[in-house]
Amino acid sequence: MSVKIATSPEAKRRTKVLIVDDSALIRSMLTEIVNRQPDMIAVGAAPDPYVAREMIRSLNPDVLTLDVEMPKMDGIEFLEKLMRLRPMPVVMVSTMTEKGALVTLRALELGAVDFVAKPKLDVVHGLQAGAQEILDKIRMAAGARVRQRPAAGAAPAPRALAAVGTSAGTEKLLIIGASTGGTEAIKEVLMPMPPDAPGILIAQHMPAGFTRSFADRLNTLCRIQVKEAEDGERVLPGHAYIAPGDRHLLVRRSGANYVTSLTSDELVNRHRPSVEVLFRSAAQCVGSNAIGVMLTGMGRDGAAGMLEMKEAGAINIAQDEASCVVFGMPKEAIAAGGVDEVLPLGAIAGRVLALLRSGGVRHRI
């Protein structure tokens, strides 16, 4: 097998991508998609993790695209070893199946930056149609923060927090937006939450077919109930509702209650679900009873909506740059003037509950 190594000055300035997939067709297609771009180059393509390991040593790529299902060693086992021994940005290539969703969530837990979903049928057309998403995620991964993963069992679980202990949990809502890196960030915010936490609405950029598995996974880990949102259900304390992939999630008033609303309206900021849509509905219907949280993510989705929330009386928190995988969405929300406090990820859940117990005190930045 021959590997073309770029040595020109132009190539050295490009993002070097190594493609790992057991399908020769997909390797060829991804190589062609990458090499059409002036800012990146496919420096190699490996059919399995053993070949990939040698190519990583010799080619020193900036980003890896990694198939989940491969012979000899599956992508998850390889990713786990890679993130312990040589952490680097990885974009997973996952099948759009229930099994594929569960494996993809495990990959994100292990440190993969993001994933792209390849369809079960007509993979060629699907990859061609999704080329821009693939390229965007490679570019994003090249600038993402990747940390060495601790050995299994070495990382402590987030500390469970004490009950809110006031009526605030029934009056307030916690509204969360996230994108790249958000699955793990959301988990860290939700796991410490006590059973009497306020109702929580979440918009996480994720395609259809993955959000239900994500919600089910969180539900097994958290003391609150976590589920994929359904249309028209009452928002209850001690429950978190995650926007389904490919549907916008909004909050509405129904008498004295808050209820969910799902729509298939046009994409907003190139996303459905969109954080902007959720935040704007919270500004209109929840007002000063909302606490907004902007977590890690690429782009500016939700920045304008978070400002609307603040103007309606909400208290808003953004994840700080040091703890973000990608600081895009929090940075844009801060720049727009919609953020009251900037906190490391591990401090956000505790701060939310402290605000609830104190009745809410705004500290402008």
Secondary structure, DSSP 8 states (H G I E B T S, - for coil): -------SHHHHTSEEEEEE-S-HHHHHHHHHHHHTSTTEEEEEEESSHHHHHHHHHHH--SEEEEESS-SSS-HHHHHHHHHHHS---EEEEEESSHHHHHHHHHHHHHT--EEEEE-SS-HHHHHHHTHHHHHHHHHHHHTS-------TT-S----------STHHHH-EEEEEE-TTHHHHHHHHHTT--TT--EEEEEE---TTTHHHHHHHHHHH-SSEEEE--TT-B--TTEEEE--TTSEEEEEEETTEEEEEEE----BTTBSS-HHHHHHHHHHHTGGGEEEEE-S-SS-TTHHHHHHHHHTT-EEEEE-GGG-S--HHHHHHHHHT--SEEE-HHHHHHHHHHHHHHT------
